[in-house]
């Protein structure tokens, strides 16, 4: 599993520089290296060509709100895992985030970093299962051919 960790590219999008740097340091402390922070949704959208695997996206930002950014990310590449992070413990906000394609919704609280790790672990499991599934598909395909 360790090799997967280094292969993940993270974007952290939060107009609160303190929050962004806390998340970045937390990820670095967990052996993740490829992390880019953005202070606005526009900056993030301009850099999607860098193909991030996971985006931690603040819901409440000055330029574009998180939902607008989320929709544009999903239009650009529906396979990017977007995790909406918000100070709002509002069920409607959480439901809408998931409806618009967020993989998860995390509330900014004392445990937000631990929740980030749990969410990344879920993503790694999904990616692992998908690659196993592809491998089985290839084996099946080649067994038919030969």
N, C-alpha and C positions, 0 to 999 in steps of 0.2 A: 504493500500500500504506500510505502514511503516515496516510491518513484512517482506515483500519481500526484503527490503533494506538490512537488517542484514543477510539474507540468501545468498546473492550474494558473491561469492569468486572472487576476482580480482587478476590478475597477471599484473604487470607493467614491461615491458621489454624495457630498454633504457640504453645504455652505457654512457649516460650523467647523472651522479648522481644527478646533480642539477634539471634537468627536472623531473627525476623519483621522487625525494622527493617533488617537487612542486605538482605533480599529486597526490601523496600519501596523502599529507596534505590536498589538496582540497577535496579528497574523504572522508577523515576522518571528515572534517568540515561538510560534508553532511551526516553524520551518517553511513557511511560505515566502517565496522570494519575489515573485513577479506581481507587484502591486503598484497601481497608479492611482493617485488621488486627484479628484476634480472638485472644484468648489461650485460648479454649476452644471445643470442638466445639459446646456448647450455644449460646454466643453466635452462632456462625456460623449454626446451624440457625434461630435466632430471627429472623435477618435475610435469609433466603433470598428473601423477598418483594421484595428490592431487585434481584433477577434478575442475579446475577453471571454473566459468561461463563466465567470460569476461576477455579478454586479451587485454591490450593496448600495441601495438607492434610498436616499433620504426622501421622505414624503413631502415635507414642507420646506420648499426652497423659494428664493426670491424670483428668479427668472422664469422658470417653468415649474409647475408643480410635478411631483413624482409621478402622478398618473399620466400626464402628457408625455413625460420622458419614457416611462414604461411602455406606452403604446408604440412610440417611435422605435424603441429598442426592439420590440417584438416584431414590428414590421420589417426592420433591417435584418434580423436573424431570430426566428422563433426558438432556436436551440440555446440561446444564452439564458443561463439561470439568473433571474433577477430576484433579489430579496429586498423587499420594501422594509425600510427601517423608519419608525416614526415614534415621536413622543406621545402620540395620541393613542389612548387605549379605547378606541372607538370601533365597535364591531362592524359598522357600516364601511368604515375606511378599510378595515382588514378584508372584508368580503369583496369590496370593489377592487382592491389590489389583486386578489386571487382571480377575480373575474377578468381583469385585464391581462392576466398572464403571469403574475408574480409567482415564483415557486414557493415563497413563504412570506410571512409578515411578522416582523419582530418589533416589539415595543422597546424603546430606549429606556432601560431601567438598569438597576445595579447588575443584572445578570445578562445584559445584552451580548457581551463578548462570548460567554459560555454558549449562549443560544446560537451565535454565529458558527461556532465550532460544530455544534450538533447538526446544524443545517448543512455545513460543508461535508460532514460525514455522510449524511443522507445522499447528497449529490454524488460523492465518490462511489457509494454503493450502487446507485443508479447507473453511473458511467461504467462501472465494473460489470454489472449485469448486462448492460447493452453490448459491451464488447464481447462478453462470453456468448451472448445470443448471436452476434454477427459471426463469431468463430464457428459456432454450431451450424449456422446457415451455410458458410463456406464449405465446411466438411461435407455437409449433405449434398451441396451442389457438385463438389468434386467427386463424391462417391457415385453420383448419377452419371457423370461424364466418363469415369474410368471403370 
